[in-house]
């Protein structure tokens, strides 16, 4: 029986939040229940494929605590063993097995004092205490073992200069915008598996660059890495090149560290390797992966020019340099590279396809793309074994929460479930979700997910919520509908609402052309896609035409604000982190050029394009009571965007309320705040729900 055809049955082991009794069927779906489903946030596979390490996130909400703590579990790939591996008050992330399979490493801030940095830690796989492996001067961002296990490489943001550090201490740390760049470089350290002291590292890249994803050559002599000229998110999709750097041997690293410690020096010790630019030019190249046979480096690229809407095809280039070659186009042309097959004939990547996400195999030659994990549901947290054909991944479906699975990358077996994370939770009755298809007025084919009320009876009509995703290149996938989040689908269904989640033009997972279809047309074609889906649900006798509601976050918040200026069909709306004024948004967001790309030009060149699509310029049309929710520290959609709309509604005497979450960027991160959003929206909708 296929993994995605199995019935839900009794699922799920509760992790964290102390001991919680199993939920009774009569309790129904609540925010408290949603928070009991523990997220998986990363995984690793031992070289032989026999063991899987994965990260489990647990909300801590006692007293003044409101944070997620992550710890590592280790399971056997046949599911026979599964136990928690790290514990305590310090989170552990980014697990990795040593190349000999004897040790497990991870990143943690455990250490002395609040100012301790995130370091790489090491534990014997079969018992023993963790010890600190690195002594980085700043937080370790990412790390990778050398193939022989004698070194590790990691990235770290540069330390503050002595002058800036002193200014911060003395509270004279004035910010000079765009004048104080900080870079991120590669560092390497020799690893003594039998030592007691942390390994001192050496910086091996230099210059004005922010190093991104990197990968060791099979010989361990070089590292391929992607880099950008600065850390400004606004330029993240404008630049991207790939280079290689030579890496000293373990002995040379050790000797150089000893020499450096005997000299006075400012900044981290350096032993700069030989940097060779492999790919540069106008396109954006990223995520290099060295083939096991050493012949090729795979990477993603936007092509000959940057593409801010989002384009990432897969290419390969000879490792020693030469002409690159694009491989077969993937279904969504937005590849997330995972790794190579052992024989260097195929690449594995994670790809969103309509409402599903799967691992696919992309051949080095030919067009025969194949699915490795189930084609339905949502795969994530993928890891490959370096010395076998095993692959691990998390998987979830709309009525099945996530767990870890193992499968052969050859595609010759069914996935094996290796965890049962939520076995102690008794699920209430599920509201079923159905995939719908419809055509927009201009003929564009659209898909969406309709979740029925828990107590749905055919022939009855129900209040209907239209929920809009962010992006615009977000997507609603067939993921578990009962878990934690800003919008808790099963919670709304439990309260008697139907929830429609469409994927209008502009959504990812339907190919590049569909993703780019909103450029220059925000709020118009996409709004018609959304309303056509809502009309379908009403025509089918499910949605009550007198009880229509609207909510969305980010781009969904934008669409909420714009929709209520174009139609009076909604009884109430909730705008989450929404952008109401594209003119002010285009000069204050941290991704300014992304917005300009979608608008078609700068506002001073085409003001009409901005005003045509900005809710604030049509505010006189609003009659819908609209709630405004925003994070106080949001840089993506600055707080002023919500304030503009809220204050304009008040001036027009339209019923409104504004909810601001302190310490919150572009969406709640603290579990108590996450639990707070959906009940506030429900209360707002219930205020206007017609009996």
C-alpha positions as CSV (number, residue, x, y, z in Angstrom):
1,X,0.0,0.0,0.0
2,X,1.4,3.4,-0.9
3,X,2.4,5.8,1.9
4,X,-0.1,8.4,0.8
5,X,-3.0,5.9,0.6
6,X,-2.7,4.7,4.2
7,X,-5.5,5.7,6.6
8,X,-4.7,8.1,9.3
9,X,-5.4,5.6,12.1
10,X,-4.0,6.4,15.5
11,X,-1.1,8.8,15.1
12,X,1.3,11.1,16.7
13,X,3.6,11.1,19.9
14,X,3.4,14.3,21.9
15,X,6.8,15.9,22.5
16,X,7.4,18.7,25.0
17,X,5.1,21.1,27.0
18,X,5.4,18.7,29.8
19,X,3.0,15.7,30.1
20,X,-0.3,16.5,28.4
21,X,-3.2,14.1,28.5
22,X,-4.6,12.8,25.3
23,X,-7.2,15.1,23.8
24,X,-10.8,13.9,24.0
25,X,-12.8,13.7,20.8
26,X,-15.3,16.2,22.2
27,X,-12.7,18.9,22.7
28,X,-12.5,19.6,19.0
29,X,-9.9,21.6,17.2
30,X,-8.4,24.4,19.3
31,X,-5.2,26.5,19.1
32,X,-4.0,24.6,22.1
33,X,-4.3,21.3,20.3
34,X,-2.7,22.7,17.2
35,X,0.4,23.7,19.2
36,X,0.8,20.0,20.4
37,X,2.0,19.0,16.9
38,X,5.7,19.3,16.9
39,X,7.4,20.6,13.8
40,X,10.4,18.9,12.2
41,X,13.1,21.4,11.3
42,X,16.0,19.7,9.5
43,X,17.5,16.3,9.2
44,X,20.7,14.3,8.5
45,X,21.5,10.8,7.3
46,X,24.5,8.7,8.4
47,X,26.9,7.8,5.6
48,X,25.6,4.3,5.4
49,X,22.0,5.4,5.5
50,X,21.2,3.4,8.7
51,X,20.6,6.3,11.1
52,X,18.5,9.5,10.7
53,X,19.0,12.5,12.9
54,X,16.1,15.0,12.8
55,X,15.3,18.2,14.7
56,X,12.0,18.5,16.6
57,X,10.7,22.0,17.6
58,X,8.7,22.2,20.9
59,X,6.9,25.4,22.1
60,X,7.8,26.5,25.6
61,X,5.0,28.5,27.1
62,X,5.2,28.2,30.9
63,X,5.1,31.5,32.8
64,X,7.1,34.2,30.9
65,X,8.4,31.7,28.3
66,X,7.2,32.0,24.8
67,X,9.7,30.4,22.4
68,X,10.4,27.3,20.4
69,X,13.1,25.0,21.6
70,X,14.7,22.5,19.2
71,X,16.3,19.2,20.0
72,X,17.7,16.3,18.0
73,X,16.3,12.8,17.8
74,X,18.1,9.8,16.2
75,X,16.2,7.0,14.6
76,X,17.2,3.9,12.7
77,X,16.1,3.8,9.0
78,X,14.0,0.7,9.5
79,X,12.1,2.4,12.3
80,X,13.2,0.0,15.0
81,X,14.8,2.6,17.2
82,X,13.9,6.3,17.8
83,X,15.1,8.3,20.8
84,X,15.8,11.9,21.8
85,X,19.5,12.7,21.5
86,X,20.0,16.2,22.9
87,X,18.3,17.7,25.9
88,X,18.3,20.7,28.1
89,X,17.6,24.4,28.0
90,X,19.8,25.1,24.9
91,X,18.4,24.4,21.5
92,X,20.3,22.2,19.1
93,X,20.0,22.4,15.3
94,X,21.8,21.5,12.1
95,X,22.7,17.8,12.9
96,X,25.4,16.2,10.8
97,X,27.1,12.8,11.0
98,X,30.9,12.6,10.9
99,X,32.2,10.9,7.7
100,X,33.1,7.8,9.7
101,X,29.6,7.6,11.2
102,X,30.9,7.6,14.8
103,X,29.9,11.1,15.9
104,X,27.0,13.5,15.6
105,X,27.6,17.2,15.4
106,X,25.2,20.1,15.8
107,X,25.0,23.8,16.3
108,X,24.0,25.2,19.8
109,X,24.5,28.2,21.9
110,X,25.0,26.1,25.0
111,X,27.9,27.7,27.0
112,X,28.8,30.4,29.4
113,X,26.5,33.4,29.7
114,X,24.0,35.1,27.4
115,X,26.7,36.3,25.1
116,X,27.9,32.9,24.1
117,X,27.9,32.3,20.4
118,X,26.4,29.5,18.3
119,X,29.2,26.9,18.0
120,X,29.5,23.4,16.5
121,X,29.3,20.7,19.2
122,X,30.2,17.1,18.9
123,X,28.8,13.9,20.6
124,X,29.9,10.3,20.3
125,X,27.0,8.6,18.5
126,X,26.7,5.8,21.0
127,X,27.0,7.6,24.2
128,X,29.0,10.3,25.9
129,X,29.0,14.0,26.7
130,X,28.8,16.8,24.1
131,X,31.9,18.9,23.7
132,X,32.4,22.1,21.9
133,X,34.1,21.6,18.6
134,X,34.6,25.2,17.3
135,X,35.7,28.4,19.0
136,X,34.3,30.8,16.5
137,X,34.4,34.5,17.3
138,X,30.8,34.9,16.1
139,X,27.8,32.7,15.5
140,X,28.4,29.8,13.2
141,X,25.9,30.1,10.4
142,X,26.4,26.8,8.6
143,X,29.1,24.1,8.6
144,X,30.1,20.9,6.7
145,X,32.6,18.1,7.4
146,X,35.5,17.5,5.1
147,X,35.2,14.1,3.3
148,X,37.9,12.6,5.4
149,X,36.5,13.9,8.7
150,X,39.8,15.7,9.6
151,X,38.4,19.3,9.1
152,X,35.2,21.2,9.1
153,X,34.4,24.4,7.2
154,X,31.8,26.9,8.4
155,X,30.5,30.4,7.6
156,X,30.5,33.2,10.1
157,X,29.6,36.9,9.9
158,X,32.7,39.1,10.4
159,X,33.2,40.4,13.9
160,X,32.6,44.1,14.6
161,X,35.7,46.2,14.3
162,X,37.3,47.3,17.6
163,X,36.0,50.8,16.9
164,X,32.4,49.7,16.3
165,X,32.4,47.3,19.2
166,X,33.6,50.0,21.6
167,X,30.9,52.4,20.2
168,X,28.2,49.8,20.9
169,X,29.5,49.3,24.4
170,X,29.5,53.0,25.0
171,X,26.1,53.5,23.4
172,X,27.5,55.6,20.6
173,X,26.6,53.1,17.9
174,X,25.1,55.4,15.4
175,X,23.8,53.5,12.3
176,X,25.2,54.9,9.0
177,X,22.8,53.4,6.5
178,X,24.6,51.5,3.6
179,X,28.0,52.6,5.0
180,X,28.8,49.9,7.5
181,X,28.8,46.6,5.6
182,X,29.5,43.3,7.3
183,X,30.5,40.3,5.3
184,X,30.3,36.6,5.8
185,X,33.3,34.4,5.1
186,X,34.4,30.8,5.1
187,X,36.5,29.5,8.0
188,X,38.2,26.1,8.4
189,X,39.4,24.2,11.4
190,X,41.3,20.9,12.0
191,X,39.2,18.4,13.9
192,X,40.8,16.3,16.7
193,X,38.1,13.7,17.6
194,X,40.0,12.8,20.7
195,X,40.8,16.3,21.9
196,X,39.2,18.2,24.8
197,X,39.6,21.8,23.6
198,X,37.6,23.6,20.9
199,X,39.4,23.8,17.6
200,X,40.7,27.2,16.6
201,X,39.8,28.1,13.0
202,X,41.3,30.2,10.2
203,X,39.5,32.4,7.8
204,X,40.0,31.1,4.2
205,X,38.1,33.6,2.1
206,X,38.4,37.4,2.2
207,X,37.1,40.5,0.5
208,X,33.8,42.1,0.0
209,X,31.6,39.0,-0.2
210,X,28.8,37.3,1.7
211,X,29.4,33.6,1.4
212,X,26.2,31.4,1.0
213,X,25.9,27.7,0.4
214,X,29.1,25.8,0.0
215,X,30.3,22.2,-0.7
216,X,33.6,20.3,-0.3
217,X,35.3,18.7,-3.3
218,X,35.4,14.9,-3.0
219,X,39.2,15.1,-2.6
220,X,38.9,17.6,0.3
221,X,41.3,20.1,-1.4
222,X,38.8,22.7,-2.4
223,X,35.4,24.2,-1.5
224,X,32.9,25.5,-4.0
225,X,30.8,28.4,-2.7
226,X,28.2,30.9,-3.8
227,X,28.6,34.5,-2.8
228,X,27.1,38.0,-3.1
229,X,28.7,41.4,-2.8
230,X,26.7,42.4,0.4
231,X,24.0,41.2,2.8
232,X,21.3,43.5,1.7
233,X,18.1,41.5,1.1
234,X,17.0,44.1,-1.5
235,X,19.9,42.9,-3.7
236,X,19.7,39.2,-2.9
237,X,18.1,38.4,-6.2
238,X,20.3,40.7,-8.3
239,X,23.7,39.2,-7.7
240,X,25.2,35.7,-7.2
241,X,28.4,34.2,-8.4
242,X,30.3,30.9,-7.7
243,X,33.9,30.4,-6.9
244,X,36.2,27.7,-5.4
245,X,38.8,28.1,-2.7
246,X,41.7,25.8,-1.8
247,X,41.6,24.5,1.7
248,X,44.7,23.8,3.8
249,X,45.3,20.3,5.1
250,X,44.5,19.5,8.7
251,X,48.2,19.7,9.7
252,X,48.7,23.1,7.9
253,X,45.6,24.4,9.7
254,X,46.9,23.3,13.1
255,X,50.4,24.7,12.5
256,X,48.9,28.0,11.2
257,X,46.7,28.4,14.2
258,X,49.6,27.9,16.5
259,X,51.6,30.5,14.6
260,X,48.7,32.9,14.7
261,X,48.2,32.6,18.4
262,X,51.8,33.7,19.0
263,X,51.2,37.0,17.2
264,X,49.1,40.0,17.9
265,X,46.4,40.4,15.3
266,X,43.1,42.1,14.9
267,X,40.2,40.0,13.6
268,X,40.1,36.3,13.2
269,X,43.3,34.5,12.1
270,X,43.5,34.2,8.4
271,X,45.1,31.7,6.0
272,X,43.5,32.8,2.8
273,X,43.2,30.1,0.2
274,X,43.5,30.5,-3.5
275,X,40.1,31.7,-4.8
276,X,39.1,30.8,-8.4
277,X,36.0,32.4,-9.9
278,X,34.1,29.7,-11.6
279,X,30.9,31.6,-12.7
280,X,30.2,35.2,-12.8
281,X,28.1,37.6,-15.0
282,X,24.7,39.1,-15.0
283,X,22.7,36.1,-13.9
284,X,22.3,34.9,-10.3
285,X,24.1,31.6,-9.7
286,X,23.9,29.9,-6.3
287,X,23.9,26.6,-4.3
288,X,26.9,24.8,-5.8
289,X,27.1,21.0,-5.3
290,X,30.2,19.0,-6.2
291,X,29.6,15.6,-8.0
292,X,30.9,12.6,-6.2
293,X,33.3,11.8,-9.1
294,X,34.7,15.3,-8.9
295,X,34.0,16.1,-12.5
296,X,31.0,18.5,-12.2
297,X,29.6,21.3,-10.0
298,X,25.8,21.6,-10.2
299,X,24.1,24.9,-9.3
300,X,21.0,26.9,-9.8
301,X,20.8,30.0,-12.1
302,X,18.3,32.6,-13.2
303,X,19.9,32.5,-16.6
304,X,21.6,35.5,-18.4
305,X,19.8,38.1,-16.2
306,X,18.6,38.5,-12.6
307,X,14.9,37.5,-12.2
308,X,13.3,39.0,-9.1
309,X,10.0,37.1,-9.7
310,X,11.9,33.9,-9.1
311,X,13.6,31.6,-11.6
312,X,16.1,28.9,-10.7
313,X,17.0,26.4,-13.4
314,X,19.6,23.7,-12.8
315,X,23.0,23.8,-14.6
316,X,26.2,21.9,-14.4
317,X,29.7,23.2,-15.1
318,X,33.0,21.3,-15.3
319,X,34.7,21.6,-11.9
320,X,37.9,22.9,-13.4
321,X,36.0,25.5,-15.4
322,X,34.5,25.6,-18.9
323,X,31.1,25.9,-20.5
324,X,28.1,25.3,-18.4
325,X,25.0,23.4,-19.5
326,X,21.4,23.7,-18.4
327,X,19.7,20.4,-17.5
328,X,16.1,19.6,-18.3
329,X,13.6,22.2,-17.0
330,X,11.9,21.2,-13.8
331,X,8.1,21.5,-13.5
332,X,8.2,24.7,-11.4
333,X,11.6,26.0,-12.6
334,X,12.4,26.9,-8.9
335,X,14.8,24.1,-7.9
336,X,16.0,23.5,-4.4
337,X,19.1,21.3,-4.9
338,X,19.7,18.5,-2.4
339,X,22.5,16.4,-3.7
340,X,23.9,13.9,-6.2
341,X,23.4,10.2,-6.8
342,X,26.4,8.2,-5.8
343,X,27.4,7.5,-9.4
344,X,27.1,11.2,-10.4
345,X,24.5,10.5,-13.0
346,X,21.5,12.2,-11.4
347,X,20.7,15.2,-9.2
348,X,18.0,15.2,-6.4
349,X,16.0,18.3,-5.7
350,X,12.9,19.4,-3.9
351,X,10.2,20.8,-6.2
352,X,6.7,22.2,-5.6
353,X,4.2,20.9,-8.1
354,X,0.7,22.4,-7.9
355,X,-0.6,21.6,-4.4
356,X,2.1,19.0,-3.7
357,X,5.9,18.9,-3.1
358,X,8.2,16.0,-3.8
359,X,11.8,15.0,-4.2
360,X,12.5,14.5,-7.9
361,X,15.5,13.0,-9.7
362,X,17.0,15.1,-12.5
363,X,19.3,13.2,-14.9
364,X,22.6,14.7,-15.9
365,X,21.7,13.8,-19.4
366,X,18.2,13.4,-20.9
367,X,14.8,14.6,-19.9
368,X,13.5,11.7,-17.8
369,X,12.7,13.5,-14.6
370,X,11.2,11.1,-12.0
371,X,9.6,11.3,-8.6
372,X,11.4,9.7,-5.7
373,X,9.0,10.5,-2.8
374,X,5.2,10.4,-3.0
375,X,3.7,12.7,-5.6
376,X,0.9,13.8,-3.3
377,X,1.4,15.5,0.0
378,X,4.3,17.6,1.1
379,X,7.9,16.4,1.4
380,X,10.5,18.4,3.3
381,X,13.7,18.1,5.5
382,X,15.4,15.9,2.9
383,X,18.8,14.3,3.5
384,X,21.0,12.0,1.4
385,X,23.4,9.3,2.6
386,X,26.9,9.9,1.2
387,X,27.8,6.2,1.0
388,X,24.5,4.5,0.1
389,X,21.4,5.0,-1.9
390,X,19.3,6.0,1.1
391,X,17.3,9.2,1.4
392,X,15.3,10.5,4.3
393,X,12.5,13.1,4.4
394,X,9.6,14.3,6.3
395,X,6.1,13.9,4.8
396,X,2.7,15.2,5.6
397,X,-0.8,15.3,4.0
398,X,-3.9,17.3,4.7
399,X,-5.2,14.7,7.2
400,X,-1.9,13.4,8.4
401,X,0.8,15.3,10.3
402,X,4.4,15.1,9.5
403,X,6.8,12.3,10.3
404,X,10.2,11.1,9.1
405,X,10.5,8.5,6.4
406,X,13.3,6.6,4.6
407,X,13.4,5.4,1.1
408,X,15.9,4.2,-1.5
409,X,16.8,6.9,-4.0
410,X,16.6,4.3,-6.7
411,X,12.8,4.4,-6.5
412,X,12.5,0.6,-6.2
413,X,10.6,0.5,-2.8
414,X,7.9,2.1,-0.8
415,X,8.9,4.7,1.8
416,X,9.4,3.4,5.4
417,X,7.9,5.4,8.2
418,X,10.6,5.8,10.9
419,X,9.0,8.1,13.5
420,X,5.6,8.4,15.2
421,X,5.8,11.8,16.7
422,X,2.3,12.3,17.8
423,X,1.0,8.9,18.8
424,X,-0.4,10.2,22.1
425,X,-2.7,12.7,20.6
426,X,-6.2,11.6,19.9
427,X,-7.4,13.5,16.9
428,X,-10.9,15.1,16.9
429,X,-13.1,14.6,13.9
430,X,-11.4,16.0,10.8
431,X,-12.9,18.6,8.5
432,X,-12.2,17.1,5.1
433,X,-10.4,19.2,2.4
434,X,-11.1,18.9,-1.3
435,X,-9.1,20.1,-4.3
436,X,-11.2,22.3,-6.5
437,X,-10.6,23.6,-10.1
438,X,-12.2,26.5,-11.8
439,X,-11.6,29.0,-14.6
440,X,-11.2,32.8,-14.0
441,X,-13.3,35.1,-16.1
442,X,-10.4,35.4,-18.6
443,X,-10.1,31.6,-18.9
444,X,-7.1,31.1,-16.6
445,X,-7.2,27.7,-14.9
446,X,-7.0,28.0,-11.1
447,X,-6.8,25.4,-8.3
448,X,-7.7,25.8,-4.7
449,X,-8.3,23.8,-1.5
450,X,-11.7,23.9,0.2
451,X,-12.0,22.7,3.8
452,X,-15.5,21.9,4.8
453,X,-16.9,22.7,8.3
454,X,-16.3,19.8,10.7
455,X,-20.1,19.2,11.0
456,X,-20.8,19.7,7.4
457,X,-24.1,18.3,6.1
458,X,-24.9,18.2,2.4
459,X,-27.6,20.7,1.5
460,X,-26.8,23.2,4.2
461,X,-24.9,26.4,3.5
462,X,-22.1,27.7,5.8
463,X,-20.2,31.0,6.3
464,X,-17.2,30.9,4.0
465,X,-13.8,32.3,4.6
466,X,-11.6,33.3,1.5
467,X,-8.0,33.0,2.7
468,X,-5.3,34.4,0.5
469,X,-1.6,33.3,0.7
470,X,1.5,35.5,0.8
471,X,4.0,36.1,-1.9
472,X,2.4,36.6,-4.4
473,X,4.5,33.6,-5.2
474,X,3.3,31.6,-2.2
475,X,1.2,28.5,-2.6
476,X,-1.3,26.5,-0.6
477,X,-0.2,22.9,-0.5
478,X,-1.7,19.7,0.7
479,X,0.0,20.0,4.0
480,X,-1.5,19.0,7.4
481,X,-4.5,21.3,8.2
482,X,-4.4,20.8,12.0
483,X,-1.0,22.1,12.9
484,X,0.2,25.4,14.4
485,X,0.3,28.6,12.3
486,X,-1.1,32.1,11.9
487,X,-4.3,30.7,10.4
488,X,-5.4,27.4,11.9
489,X,-7.7,25.8,9.3
490,X,-9.2,23.1,11.4
491,X,-9.9,25.6,14.2
492,X,-12.1,27.7,11.8
493,X,-13.7,24.6,10.4
494,X,-14.5,23.5,14.0
495,X,-16.4,26.8,14.4
496,X,-18.7,26.0,11.5
497,X,-16.8,27.9,8.7
498,X,-15.8,26.6,5.3
499,X,-12.3,27.8,4.3
500,X,-11.3,28.3,0.6
501,X,-7.6,28.6,0.0
502,X,-7.0,29.4,-3.7
503,X,-3.7,29.5,-5.7
504,X,-4.4,32.4,-8.0
505,X,-2.1,33.6,-10.8
506,X,1.2,34.6,-9.3
507,X,1.4,31.5,-7.1
508,X,4.5,29.3,-7.3
509,X,4.3,25.5,-8.1
510,X,2.6,26.0,-11.5
511,X,5.6,27.0,-13.6
512,X,7.4,30.3,-14.2
513,X,4.8,31.8,-16.6
514,X,2.0,31.4,-14.1
515,X,4.2,32.8,-11.3
516,X,5.0,35.9,-13.4
517,X,1.4,36.5,-14.4
518,X,0.7,39.1,-11.8
519,X,3.6,41.4,-12.8
520,X,2.2,44.9,-13.5
521,X,-1.4,43.7,-12.5
522,X,-1.6,43.3,-8.8
523,X,-5.1,43.3,-7.5
524,X,-6.9,42.7,-10.8
525,X,-6.4,39.4,-12.6
526,X,-5.5,37.7,-9.3
527,X,-8.5,39.1,-7.5
528,X,-10.8,37.8,-10.2
529,X,-9.2,34.4,-9.8
530,X,-10.0,34.5,-6.1
531,X,-13.6,35.7,-6.4
532,X,-14.3,33.1,-9.2
533,X,-13.4,30.4,-6.7
534,X,-15.6,31.9,-4.1
535,X,-18.5,32.0,-6.5
536,X,-18.0,28.3,-7.3
537,X,-18.3,27.3,-3.6
538,X,-21.4,29.4,-3.3
539,X,-22.9,28.0,-6.5
540,X,-22.3,24.5,-5.3
541,X,-24.5,25.3,-2.3
542,X,-21.7,25.1,0.3
543,X,-20.9,28.8,1.0
544,X,-23.6,31.1,2.3
545,X,-23.7,34.2,0.1
546,X,-24.8,36.3,3.0
547,X,-21.8,35.2,5.2
548,X,-18.6,35.8,3.2
549,X,-15.4,36.7,5.0
550,X,-11.8,37.5,3.9
551,X,-8.3,37.1,5.5
552,X,-4.7,36.9,4.4
553,X,-1.1,37.7,5.5
554,X,1.6,39.6,3.6
555,X,0.5,39.6,0.0
556,X,-2.7,38.0,1.3
557,X,-3.0,41.1,3.5
558,X,-2.4,43.3,0.5
559,X,-5.1,41.5,-1.4
560,X,-7.5,41.8,1.6
561,X,-7.0,45.6,1.8
562,X,-7.4,45.9,-2.0
563,X,-10.4,43.6,-2.3
564,X,-12.5,45.6,0.2
565,X,-11.9,48.7,-2.0
566,X,-13.3,46.8,-5.0
567,X,-16.3,44.9,-3.6
568,X,-18.8,45.0,-0.8
569,X,-19.5,41.3,-0.8
570,X,-17.6,40.5,2.4
571,X,-19.3,40.9,5.8
572,X,-15.9,41.4,7.5
573,X,-12.2,41.1,6.6
574,X,-8.9,40.7,8.4
575,X,-5.7,42.2,6.9
576,X,-2.5,40.6,8.3
577,X,0.8,42.4,7.6
578,X,-0.7,43.9,4.5
579,X,0.7,46.5,2.2
580,X,-1.8,49.2,1.5
581,X,0.3,51.8,-0.3
582,X,2.6,50.6,-3.0
583,X,4.3,53.9,-3.3
584,X,5.5,54.2,0.3
585,X,6.0,50.4,0.4
586,X,8.4,50.5,-2.5
587,X,10.8,52.8,-0.7
588,X,10.6,51.3,2.9
589,X,10.4,47.5,2.5
590,X,13.7,45.5,2.8
591,X,12.9,44.0,-0.7
592,X,12.3,47.2,-2.6
593,X,13.4,46.0,-6.0
594,X,11.2,42.9,-5.7
595,X,8.2,45.2,-5.5
596,X,9.4,47.5,-8.3
597,X,9.8,44.4,-10.5
598,X,6.2,43.4,-9.9
599,X,4.9,47.0,-10.5
600,X,6.9,47.2,-13.8
601,X,8.9,50.4,-13.0
602,X,9.6,52.9,-10.3
603,X,6.6,54.9,-9.1
604,X,8.0,58.2,-10.4
605,X,8.1,56.6,-13.9
606,X,4.6,55.1,-13.7
607,X,2.6,56.5,-10.8
608,X,-0.6,55.2,-12.4
609,X,0.5,51.6,-12.0
610,X,1.0,52.1,-8.3
611,X,-2.1,54.0,-7.6
612,X,-4.2,51.6,-9.7
613,X,-3.2,48.7,-7.4
614,X,-2.9,50.5,-4.0
615,X,-5.8,50.1,-1.6
616,X,-5.1,53.4,0.0
617,X,-5.9,55.2,-3.2
618,X,-9.3,53.6,-3.3
619,X,-10.1,53.9,0.4
620,X,-13.2,56.0,-0.3
621,X,-14.9,52.8,-1.6
622,X,-14.5,50.7,1.6
623,X,-17.7,49.8,3.5
624,X,-16.4,46.4,4.9
625,X,-15.4,46.2,8.6
626,X,-11.7,45.4,8.4
627,X,-9.4,44.3,11.2
628,X,-5.7,45.2,10.9
629,X,-3.0,42.9,12.4
630,X,0.7,43.7,12.2
631,X,4.1,42.9,13.8
632,X,5.8,45.8,15.5
633,X,9.3,45.0,14.1
634,X,8.2,44.0,10.5
635,X,10.8,45.1,8.0
636,X,9.3,43.2,5.0
637,X,6.0,45.1,5.3
638,X,6.7,48.0,7.6
639,X,4.3,48.7,10.4
640,X,3.3,52.0,8.7
641,X,1.5,50.1,5.9
642,X,-1.0,48.7,8.4
643,X,-1.2,52.0,10.2
644,X,-2.0,53.9,7.0
645,X,-5.0,51.6,6.3
646,X,-6.2,51.5,9.9
647,X,-6.1,55.2,10.4
648,X,-7.8,55.9,7.0
649,X,-10.6,53.5,8.0
650,X,-11.1,55.3,11.3
651,X,-11.2,58.7,9.6
652,X,-13.9,57.3,7.3
653,X,-15.7,55.8,10.3
654,X,-15.5,52.3,9.0
655,X,-15.5,49.8,11.9
656,X,-11.9,48.6,12.4
657,X,-9.4,47.5,15.1
658,X,-5.7,47.3,15.0
659,X,-3.7,44.6,16.8
660,X,0.1,45.0,17.0
661,X,2.4,42.2,18.2
662,X,5.5,43.4,20.0
663,X,8.9,41.9,19.1
664,X,7.4,40.5,15.9
665,X,8.9,40.6,12.5
666,X,7.0,39.5,9.3
667,X,4.7,37.1,11.2
668,X,4.5,35.9,14.8
669,X,7.4,33.7,15.9
670,X,6.5,33.4,19.6
671,X,4.1,30.5,20.2
672,X,1.8,32.5,22.5
673,X,1.3,35.1,19.7
674,X,0.8,32.3,17.1
675,X,-2.0,31.0,19.3
676,X,-3.5,34.4,19.6
677,X,-4.1,35.3,16.0
678,X,-6.9,32.9,14.8
679,X,-9.1,33.5,17.9
680,X,-8.9,37.2,17.3
681,X,-9.9,36.8,13.7
682,X,-12.7,34.5,14.6
683,X,-14.0,37.0,17.2
684,X,-14.0,39.7,14.5
685,X,-15.8,37.5,12.0
686,X,-18.4,36.3,14.6
687,X,-19.2,40.0,15.4
688,X,-20.5,40.3,11.8
689,X,-21.7,36.7,11.1
690,X,-25.3,36.8,10.1
691,X,-27.5,34.2,11.8
